[in-house]
Amino acid sequence: MNPTHQAPTLLIASNPFTRGYDKLYIERLLLIFYEDGCPPCFRPMHDSQEHLSDDTLQLVPCIFNDDFALISEGQSILNELDGCCPSNGLVHQVVYAVIG
């Protein structure tokens, strides 16, 4: 048995990208708490507010729907976006999820 032939096989087997995980991406999500007794939810920020830093998103009020969240304190929100976000909550944390 030749150990030089086993090493490349081991490297290939331990690399997750060789098993079809080549479409992974990182998504920035807000951890939102809302109504008492309800579990928290995770929503991505709307594209219009992607410029906000993680530090400014701690314990700030937001509005959200099933698709995205908008920070409502100190930010101008277009009327058409405001109308499509029926829920209110409080952002507790910014998390980064690996999706794929």
TILUM-481870 format. One record per atom (N, C-alpha, C): z, y, x; atom name; residue number from 1. Coordinates in steps of 0.02 Angstrom, whole numbers, plus 50000, padded with zeros to 5 digits. Example, Ala and Ser with C-alpha at 12.3 -4.5 7.8 and 13.67 -1.06 7.14 Angstrom:
node c3 = 50390&c2 = 49716&c1 = 50660&name = N&resi = 1
node c3 = 50390&c2 = 49775&c1 = 50615&name = CA&resi = 1
node c3 = 50390&c2 = 49835&c1 = 50660&name = C&resi = 1
node c3 = 50354&c2 = 49888&c1 = 50642&name = N&resi = 2
node c3 = 50357&c2 = 49947&c1 = 50684&name = CA&resi = 2
node c3 = 50394&c2 = 50002&c1 = 50645&name = C&resi = 2
//
This chain:
node c3 = 50000&c2 = 49942&c1 = 50042&name = N&resi = 1
node c3 = 50000&c2 = 50000&c1 = 50000&name = CA&resi = 1
node c3 = 50000&c2 = 50062&c1 = 50045&name = C&resi = 1
node c3 = 49956&c2 = 50108&c1 = 50031&name = N&resi = 2
node c3 = 49948&c2 = 50168&c1 = 50071&name = CA&resi = 2
node c3 = 49982&c2 = 50227&c1 = 50035&name = C&resi = 2
node c3 = 50035&c2 = 50258&c1 = 50065&name = N&resi = 3
node c3 = 50071&c2 = 50311&c1 = 50030&name = CA&resi = 3
node c3 = 50029&c2 = 50375&c1 = 50022&name = C&resi = 3
node c3 = 49977&c2 = 50384&c1 = 50061&name = N&resi = 4
node c3 = 49936&c2 = 50445&c1 = 50054&name = CA&resi = 4
node c3 = 49897&c2 = 50444&c1 = 49989&name = C&resi = 4
node c3 = 49883&c2 = 50386&c1 = 49961&name = N&resi = 5
node c3 = 49847&c2 = 50382&c1 = 49898&name = CA&resi = 5
node c3 = 49893&c2 = 50393&c1 = 49838&name = C&resi = 5
node c3 = 49957&c2 = 50381&c1 = 49846&name = N&resi = 6
node c3 = 50004&c2 = 50390&c1 = 49791&name = CA&resi = 6
node c3 = 50025&c2 = 50463&c1 = 49783&name = C&resi = 6
node c3 = 50029&c2 = 50501&c1 = 49835&name = N&resi = 7
node c3 = 50052&c2 = 50570&c1 = 49831&name = CA&resi = 7
node c3 = 50007&c2 = 50613&c1 = 49786&name = C&resi = 7
node c3 = 49940&c2 = 50612&c1 = 49793&name = N&resi = 8
node c3 = 49899&c2 = 50653&c1 = 49748&name = CA&resi = 8
node c3 = 49906&c2 = 50631&c1 = 49675&name = C&resi = 8
node c3 = 49914&c2 = 50567&c1 = 49662&name = N&resi = 9
node c3 = 49922&c2 = 50544&c1 = 49594&name = CA&resi = 9
node c3 = 49987&c2 = 50570&c1 = 49564&name = C&resi = 9
node c3 = 50040&c2 = 50570&c1 = 49604&name = N&resi = 10
node c3 = 50104&c2 = 50597&c1 = 49581&name = CA&resi = 10
node c3 = 50098&c2 = 50672&c1 = 49566&name = C&resi = 10
node c3 = 50064&c2 = 50710&c1 = 49607&name = N&resi = 11
node c3 = 50056&c2 = 50781&c1 = 49596&name = CA&resi = 11
node c3 = 50017&c2 = 50795&c1 = 49533&name = C&resi = 11
node c3 = 49965&c2 = 50757&c1 = 49521&name = N&resi = 12
node c3 = 49924&c2 = 50767&c1 = 49461&name = CA&resi = 12
node c3 = 49965&c2 = 50750&c1 = 49399&name = C&resi = 12
node c3 = 50003&c2 = 50696&c1 = 49401&name = N&resi = 13
node c3 = 50042&c2 = 50676&c1 = 49343&name = CA&resi = 13
node c3 = 50098&c2 = 50725&c1 = 49327&name = C&resi = 13
node c3 = 50125&c2 = 50760&c1 = 49376&name = N&resi = 14
node c3 = 50180&c2 = 50806&c1 = 49363&name = CA&resi = 14
node c3 = 50156&c2 = 50876&c1 = 49346&name = C&resi = 14
node c3 = 50093&c2 = 50890&c1 = 49351&name = N&resi = 15
node c3 = 50065&c2 = 50955&c1 = 49334&name = CA&resi = 15
node c3 = 50049&c2 = 50956&c1 = 49259&name = C&resi = 15
node c3 = 50084&c2 = 50998&c1 = 49218&name = N&resi = 16
node c3 = 50072&c2 = 50997&c1 = 49146&name = CA&resi = 16
node c3 = 50003&c2 = 51020&c1 = 49126&name = C&resi = 16
node c3 = 49970&c2 = 51059&c1 = 49169&name = N&resi = 17
node c3 = 49904&c2 = 51085&c1 = 49152&name = CA&resi = 17
node c3 = 49850&c2 = 51031&c1 = 49156&name = C&resi = 17
node c3 = 49863&c2 = 50976&c1 = 49190&name = N&resi = 18
node c3 = 49815&c2 = 50921&c1 = 49193&name = CA&resi = 18
node c3 = 49818&c2 = 50878&c1 = 49130&name = C&resi = 18
node c3 = 49870&c2 = 50887&c1 = 49090&name = N&resi = 19
node c3 = 49877&c2 = 50847&c1 = 49029&name = CA&resi = 19
node c3 = 49852&c2 = 50884&c1 = 48967&name = C&resi = 19
node c3 = 49816&c2 = 50939&c1 = 48976&name = N&resi = 20
node c3 = 49788&c2 = 50974&c1 = 48919&name = CA&resi = 20
node c3 = 49826&c2 = 51035&c1 = 48896&name = C&resi = 20
node c3 = 49876&c2 = 51056&c1 = 48934&name = N&resi = 21
node c3 = 49914&c2 = 51115&c1 = 48916&name = CA&resi = 21
node c3 = 49885&c2 = 51178&c1 = 48948&name = C&resi = 21
node c3 = 49821&c2 = 51188&c1 = 48942&name = N&resi = 22
node c3 = 49789&c2 = 51245&c1 = 48975&name = CA&resi = 22
node c3 = 49781&c2 = 51305&c1 = 48929&name = C&resi = 22
node c3 = 49804&c2 = 51301&c1 = 48867&name = N&resi = 23
node c3 = 49798&c2 = 51356&c1 = 48820&name = CA&resi = 23
node c3 = 49866&c2 = 51387&c1 = 48805&name = C&resi = 23
node c3 = 49913&c2 = 51382&c1 = 48851&name = N&resi = 24
node c3 = 49979&c2 = 51412&c1 = 48842&name = CA&resi = 24
node c3 = 49975&c2 = 51487&c1 = 48852&name = C&resi = 24
node c3 = 50015&c2 = 51523&c1 = 48813&name = N&resi = 25
node c3 = 50020&c2 = 51596&c1 = 48822&name = CA&resi = 25
node c3 = 50091&c2 = 51617&c1 = 48804&name = C&resi = 25
node c3 = 50109&c2 = 51676&c1 = 48826&name = N&resi = 26
node c3 = 50176&c2 = 51703&c1 = 48815&name = CA&resi = 26
node c3 = 50172&c2 = 51755&c1 = 48760&name = C&resi = 26
node c3 = 50217&c2 = 51750&c1 = 48711&name = N&resi = 27
node c3 = 50218&c2 = 51797&c1 = 48655&name = CA&resi = 27
node c3 = 50285&c2 = 51833&c1 = 48654&name = C&resi = 27
node c3 = 50283&c2 = 51898&c1 = 48647&name = N&resi = 28
node c3 = 50344&c2 = 51939&c1 = 48643&name = CA&resi = 28
node c3 = 50365&c2 = 51942&c1 = 48569&name = C&resi = 28
node c3 = 50426&c2 = 51919&c1 = 48555&name = N&resi = 29
node c3 = 50451&c2 = 51915&c1 = 48487&name = CA&resi = 29
node c3 = 50517&c2 = 51953&c1 = 48480&name = C&resi = 29
node c3 = 50528&c2 = 51978&c1 = 48420&name = N&resi = 30
node c3 = 50591&c2 = 52011&c1 = 48404&name = CA&resi = 30
node c3 = 50635&c2 = 51963&c1 = 48364&name = C&resi = 30
node c3 = 50698&c2 = 51957&c1 = 48384&name = N&resi = 31
node c3 = 50747&c2 = 51918&c1 = 48347&name = CA&resi = 31
node c3 = 50778&c2 = 51965&c1 = 48296&name = C&resi = 31
node c3 = 50765&c2 = 51952&c1 = 48232&name = N&resi = 32
node c3 = 50785&c2 = 51998&c1 = 48178&name = CA&resi = 32
node c3 = 50836&c2 = 51965&c1 = 48133&name = C&resi = 32
node c3 = 50892&c2 = 52000&c1 = 48123&name = N&resi = 33
node c3 = 50942&c2 = 51978&c1 = 48074&name = CA&resi = 33
node c3 = 50933&c2 = 52022&c1 = 48012&name = C&resi = 33
node c3 = 50936&c2 = 51990&c1 = 47954&name = N&resi = 34
node c3 = 50931&c2 = 52026&c1 = 47892&name = CA&resi = 34
node c3 = 50984&c2 = 52000&c1 = 47844&name = C&resi = 34
node c3 = 50976&c2 = 52003&c1 = 47781&name = N&resi = 35
node c3 = 51026&c2 = 51987&c1 = 47731&name = CA&resi = 35
node c3 = 51080&c2 = 51938&c1 = 47755&name = C&resi = 35
node c3 = 51142&c2 = 51951&c1 = 47734&name = N&resi = 36
node c3 = 51198&c2 = 51907&c1 = 47751&name = CA&resi = 36
node c3 = 51185&c2 = 51836&c1 = 47728&name = C&resi = 36
node c3 = 51200&c2 = 51789&c1 = 47770&name = N&resi = 37
node c3 = 51193&c2 = 51719&c1 = 47752&name = CA&resi = 37
node c3 = 51123&c2 = 51691&c1 = 47766&name = C&resi = 37
node c3 = 51075&c2 = 51732&c1 = 47781&name = N&resi = 38
node c3 = 51008&c2 = 51708&c1 = 47796&name = CA&resi = 38
node c3 = 51001&c2 = 51696&c1 = 47871&name = C&resi = 38
node c3 = 50964&c2 = 51645&c1 = 47890&name = N&resi = 39
node c3 = 50954&c2 = 51634&c1 = 47962&name = CA&resi = 39
node c3 = 50910&c2 = 51689&c1 = 47991&name = C&resi = 39
node c3 = 50919&c2 = 51704&c1 = 48055&name = N&resi = 40
node c3 = 50877&c2 = 51756&c1 = 48086&name = CA&resi = 40
node c3 = 50804&c2 = 51733&c1 = 48088&name = C&resi = 40
node c3 = 50759&c2 = 51781&c1 = 48097&name = N&resi = 41
node c3 = 50688&c2 = 51764&c1 = 48102&name = CA&resi = 41
node c3 = 50660&c2 = 51795&c1 = 48165&name = C&resi = 41
node c3 = 50603&c2 = 51770&c1 = 48186&name = N&resi = 42
node c3 = 50567&c2 = 51795&c1 = 48244&name = CA&resi = 42
node c3 = 50500&c2 = 51823&c1 = 48221&name = C&resi = 42
node c3 = 50485&c2 = 51884&c1 = 48241&name = N&resi = 43
node c3 = 50420&c2 = 51914&c1 = 48224&name = CA&resi = 43
node c3 = 50393&c2 = 51951&c1 = 48285&name = C&resi = 43
node c3 = 50327&c2 = 51949&c1 = 48294&name = N&resi = 44
node c3 = 50297&c2 = 51990&c1 = 48346&name = CA&resi = 44
node c3 = 50296&c2 = 52063&c1 = 48324&name = C&resi = 44
node c3 = 50293&c2 = 52108&c1 = 48371&name = N&resi = 45
node c3 = 50287&c2 = 52178&c1 = 48355&name = CA&resi = 45
node c3 = 50215&c2 = 52194&c1 = 48334&name = C&resi = 45
node c3 = 50208&c2 = 52244&c1 = 48293&name = N&resi = 46
node c3 = 50141&c2 = 52267&c1 = 48275&name = CA&resi = 46
node c3 = 50109&c2 = 52298&c1 = 48337&name = C&resi = 46
node c3 = 50043&c2 = 52292&c1 = 48341&name = N&resi = 47
node c3 = 50006&c2 = 52318&c1 = 48400&name = CA&resi = 47
node c3 = 50019&c2 = 52392&c1 = 48413&name = C&resi = 47
node c3 = 50031&c2 = 52430&c1 = 48361&name = N&resi = 48
node c3 = 50042&c2 = 52502&c1 = 48369&name = CA&resi = 48
node c3 = 50107&c2 = 52519&c1 = 48405&name = C&resi = 48
node c3 = 50153&c2 = 52471&c1 = 48411&name = N&resi = 49
node c3 = 50217&c2 = 52483&c1 = 48444&name = CA&resi = 49
node c3 = 50229&c2 = 52439&c1 = 48505&name = C&resi = 49
node c3 = 50177&c2 = 52407&c1 = 48529&name = N&resi = 50
node c3 = 50183&c2 = 52364&c1 = 48589&name = CA&resi = 50
node c3 = 50207&c2 = 52402&c1 = 48650&name = C&resi = 50
node c3 = 50198&c2 = 52467&c1 = 48652&name = N&resi = 51
node c3 = 50217&c2 = 52507&c1 = 48711&name = CA&resi = 51
node c3 = 50293&c2 = 52515&c1 = 48718&name = C&resi = 51
node c3 = 50332&c2 = 52500&c1 = 48666&name = N&resi = 52
node c3 = 50404&c2 = 52508&c1 = 48670&name = CA&resi = 52
node c3 = 50434&c2 = 52457&c1 = 48718&name = C&resi = 52
node c3 = 50481&c2 = 52480&c1 = 48758&name = N&resi = 53
node c3 = 50511&c2 = 52436&c1 = 48808&name = CA&resi = 53
node c3 = 50565&c2 = 52392&c1 = 48776&name = C&resi = 53
node c3 = 50581&c2 = 52338&c1 = 48808&name = N&resi = 54
node c3 = 50632&c2 = 52292&c1 = 48783&name = CA&resi = 54
node c3 = 50700&c2 = 52326&c1 = 48775&name = C&resi = 54
node c3 = 50716&c2 = 52371&c1 = 48821&name = N&resi = 55
node c3 = 50781&c2 = 52405&c1 = 48819&name = CA&resi = 55
node c3 = 50789&c2 = 52449&c1 = 48757&name = C&resi = 55
node c3 = 50734&c2 = 52477&c1 = 48733&name = N&resi = 56
node c3 = 50738&c2 = 52521&c1 = 48674&name = CA&resi = 56
node c3 = 50740&c2 = 52482&c1 = 48609&name = C&resi = 56
node c3 = 50734&c2 = 52416&c1 = 48613&name = N&resi = 57
node c3 = 50731&c2 = 52375&c1 = 48553&name = CA&resi = 57
node c3 = 50795&c2 = 52336&c1 = 48540&name = C&resi = 57
node c3 = 50850&c2 = 52359&c1 = 48565&name = N&resi = 58
node c3 = 50915&c2 = 52326&c1 = 48554&name = CA&resi = 58
node c3 = 50952&c2 = 52360&c1 = 48497&name = C&resi = 58
node c3 = 50967&c2 = 52321&c1 = 48445&name = N&resi = 59
node c3 = 51006&c2 = 52345&c1 = 48388&name = CA&resi = 59
node c3 = 50975&c2 = 52405&c1 = 48353&name = C&resi = 59
node c3 = 50910&c2 = 52401&c1 = 48340&name = N&resi = 60
node c3 = 50875&c2 = 52454&c1 = 48304&name = CA&resi = 60
node c3 = 50850&c2 = 52427&c1 = 48237&name = C&resi = 60
node c3 = 50850&c2 = 52469&c1 = 48185&name = N&resi = 61
node c3 = 50824&c2 = 52447&c1 = 48120&name = CA&resi = 61
node c3 = 50749&c2 = 52436&c1 = 48122&name = C&resi = 61
node c3 = 50727&c2 = 52390&c1 = 48080&name = N&resi = 62
node c3 = 50655&c2 = 52376&c1 = 48076&name = CA&resi = 62
node c3 = 50636&c2 = 52357&c1 = 48005&name = C&resi = 62
node c3 = 50572&c2 = 52359&c1 = 47992&name = N&resi = 63
node c3 = 50544&c2 = 52331&c1 = 47931&name = CA&resi = 63
node c3 = 50496&c2 = 52276&c1 = 47953&name = C&resi = 63
node c3 = 50488&c2 = 52224&c1 = 47912&name = N&resi = 64
node c3 = 50446&c2 = 52169&c1 = 47933&name = CA&resi = 64
node c3 = 50418&c2 = 52131&c1 = 47873&name = C&resi = 64
node c3 = 50367&c2 = 52091&c1 = 47887&name = N&resi = 65
node c3 = 50339&c2 = 52045&c1 = 47838&name = CA&resi = 65
node c3 = 50331&c2 = 51977&c1 = 47872&name = C&resi = 65
node c3 = 50290&c2 = 51934&c1 = 47845&name = N&resi = 66
node c3 = 50281&c2 = 51867&c1 = 47875&name = CA&resi = 66
node c3 = 50242&c2 = 51868&c1 = 47940&name = C&resi = 66
node c3 = 50206&c2 = 51923&c1 = 47954&name = N&resi = 67
node c3 = 50161&c2 = 51926&c1 = 48011&name = CA&resi = 67
node c3 = 50184&c2 = 51968&c1 = 48070&name = C&resi = 67
node c3 = 50222&c2 = 52022&c1 = 48058&name = N&resi = 68
node c3 = 50241&c2 = 52068&c1 = 48112&name = CA&resi = 68
node c3 = 50301&c2 = 52110&c1 = 48091&name = C&resi = 68
node c3 = 50328&c2 = 52146&c1 = 48141&name = N&resi = 69
node c3 = 50385&c2 = 52191&c1 = 48129&name = CA&resi = 69
node c3 = 50367&c2 = 52260&c1 = 48155&name = C&resi = 69
node c3 = 50397&c2 = 52311&c1 = 48124&name = N&resi = 70
node c3 = 50389&c2 = 52380&c1 = 48145&name = CA&resi = 70
node c3 = 50458&c2 = 52411&c1 = 48153&name = C&resi = 70
node c3 = 50468&c2 = 52446&c1 = 48209&name = N&resi = 71
node c3 = 50531&c2 = 52481&c1 = 48220&name = CA&resi = 71
node c3 = 50530&c2 = 52543&c1 = 48176&name = C&resi = 71
node c3 = 50582&c2 = 52552&c1 = 48136&name = N&resi = 72
node c3 = 50582&c2 = 52607&c1 = 48088&name = CA&resi = 72
node c3 = 50623&c2 = 52668&c1 = 48110&name = C&resi = 72
node c3 = 50662&c2 = 52660&c1 = 48163&name = N&resi = 73
node c3 = 50703&c2 = 52717&c1 = 48186&name = CA&resi = 73
node c3 = 50669&c2 = 52753&c1 = 48243&name = C&resi = 73
node c3 = 50655&c2 = 52818&c1 = 48232&name = N&resi = 74
node c3 = 50626&c2 = 52859&c1 = 48285&name = CA&resi = 74
node c3 = 50552&c2 = 52846&c1 = 48297&name = C&resi = 74
node c3 = 50519&c2 = 52810&c1 = 48253&name = N&resi = 75
node c3 = 50447&c2 = 52795&c1 = 48260&name = CA&resi = 75
node c3 = 50411&c2 = 52816&c1 = 48197&name = C&resi = 75
node c3 = 50351&c2 = 52844&c1 = 48206&name = N&resi = 76
node c3 = 50311&c2 = 52859&c1 = 48147&name = CA&resi = 76
node c3 = 50272&c2 = 52797&c1 = 48127&name = C&resi = 76
node c3 = 50273&c2 = 52782&c1 = 48063&name = N&resi = 77
node c3 = 50240&c2 = 52723&c1 = 48036&name = CA&resi = 77
node c3 = 50188&c2 = 52745&c1 = 47985&name = C&resi = 77
node c3 = 50128&c2 = 52720&c1 = 47991&name = N&resi = 78
node c3 = 50075&c2 = 52736&c1 = 47943&name = CA&resi = 78
node c3 = 50095&c2 = 52710&c1 = 47874&name = C&resi = 78
node c3 = 50076&c2 = 52747&c1 = 47822&name = N&resi = 79
node c3 = 50094&c2 = 52728&c1 = 47753&name = CA&resi = 79
node c3 = 50069&c2 = 52659&c1 = 47734&name = C&resi = 79
node c3 = 50008&c2 = 52642&c1 = 47756&name = N&resi = 80
node c3 = 49981&c2 = 52576&c1 = 47737&name = CA&resi = 80
node c3 = 50020&c2 = 52519&c1 = 47770&name = C&resi = 80
node c3 = 50047&c2 = 52532&c1 = 47830&name = N&resi = 81
node c3 = 50089&c2 = 52481&c1 = 47863&name = CA&resi = 81
node c3 = 50158&c2 = 52477&c1 = 47831&name = C&resi = 81
node c3 = 50185&c2 = 52534&c1 = 47813&name = N&resi = 82
node c3 = 50250&c2 = 52536&c1 = 47781&name = CA&resi = 82
node c3 = 50249&c2 = 52499&c1 = 47714&name = C&resi = 82
node c3 = 50194&c2 = 52505&c1 = 47678&name = N&resi = 83
node c3 = 50188&c2 = 52472&c1 = 47613&name = CA&resi = 83
node c3 = 50183&c2 = 52397&c1 = 47616&name = C&resi = 83
node c3 = 50161&c2 = 52370&c1 = 47673&name = N&resi = 84
node c3 = 50153&c2 = 52297&c1 = 47677&name = CA&resi = 84
node c3 = 50212&c2 = 52262&c1 = 47710&name = C&resi = 84
node c3 = 50266&c2 = 52299&c1 = 47722&name = N&resi = 85
node c3 = 50327&c2 = 52269&c1 = 47752&name = CA&resi = 85
node c3 = 50385&c2 = 52275&c1 = 47703&name = C&resi = 85
node c3 = 50396&c2 = 52224&c1 = 47661&name = N&resi = 86
node c3 = 50447&c2 = 52230&c1 = 47609&name = CA&resi = 86
node c3 = 50519&c2 = 52218&c1 = 47632&name = C&resi = 86
node c3 = 50529&c2 = 52190&c1 = 47692&name = N&resi = 87
node c3 = 50597&c2 = 52171&c1 = 47713&name = CA&resi = 87
node c3 = 50624&c2 = 52219&c1 = 47766&name = C&resi = 87
node c3 = 50690&c2 = 52229&c1 = 47764&name = N&resi = 88
node c3 = 50726&c2 = 52269&c1 = 47814&name = CA&resi = 88
node c3 = 50771&c2 = 52225&c1 = 47855&name = C&resi = 88
node c3 = 50779&c2 = 52242&c1 = 47918&name = N&resi = 89
node c3 = 50823&c2 = 52203&c1 = 47961&name = CA&resi = 89
node c3 = 50845&c2 = 52243&c1 = 48021&name = C&resi = 89
node c3 = 50879&c2 = 52209&c1 = 48066&name = N&resi = 90
node c3 = 50904&c2 = 52239&c1 = 48128&name = CA&resi = 90
node c3 = 50883&c2 = 52195&c1 = 48186&name = C&resi = 90
node c3 = 50848&c2 = 52225&c1 = 48234&name = N&resi = 91
node c3 = 50826&c2 = 52189&c1 = 48293&name = CA&resi = 91
node c3 = 50886&c2 = 52179&c1 = 48339&name = C&resi = 91
node c3 = 50901&c2 = 52117&c1 = 48356&name = N&resi = 92
node c3 = 50957&c2 = 52103&c1 = 48400&name = CA&resi = 92
node c3 = 50935&c2 = 52091&c1 = 48472&name = C&resi = 92
node c3 = 50874&c2 = 52065&c1 = 48480&name = N&resi = 93
node c3 = 50854&c2 = 52045&c1 = 48547&name = CA&resi = 93
node c3 = 50778&c2 = 52038&c1 = 48550&name = C&resi = 93
node c3 = 50751&c2 = 52046&c1 = 48609&name = N&resi = 94
node c3 = 50680&c2 = 52032&c1 = 48622&name = CA&resi = 94
node c3 = 50678&c2 = 51966&c1 = 48661&name = C&resi = 94
node c3 = 50636&c2 = 51920&c1 = 48638&name = N&resi = 95
node c3 = 50629&c2 = 51856&c1 = 48672&name = CA&resi = 95
node c3 = 50556&c2 = 51845&c1 = 48688&name = C&resi = 95
node c3 = 50544&c2 = 51804&c1 = 48738&name = N&resi = 96
node c3 = 50476&c2 = 51786&c1 = 48757&name = CA&resi = 96
node c3 = 50469&c2 = 51711&c1 = 48748&name = C&resi = 96
node c3 = 50421&c2 = 51692&c1 = 48707&name = N&resi = 97
node c3 = 50410&c2 = 51621&c1 = 48691&name = CA&resi = 97
node c3 = 50345&c2 = 51597&c1 = 48722&name = C&resi = 97
node c3 = 50346&c2 = 51535&c1 = 48747&name = N&resi = 98
node c3 = 50285&c2 = 51504&c1 = 48771&name = CA&resi = 98
node c3 = 50255&c2 = 51465&c1 = 48713&name = C&resi = 98
node c3 = 50195&c2 = 51484&c1 = 48695&name = N&resi = 99
node c3 = 50160&c2 = 51456&c1 = 48637&name = CA&resi = 99
node c3 = 50098&c2 = 51419&c1 = 48661&name = C&resi = 99
node c3 = 50081&c2 = 51365&c1 = 48628&name = N&resi = 100
node c3 = 50021&c2 = 51331&c1 = 48650&name = CA&resi = 100
node c3 = 50001&c2 = 51273&c1 = 48609&name = C&resi = 100
//
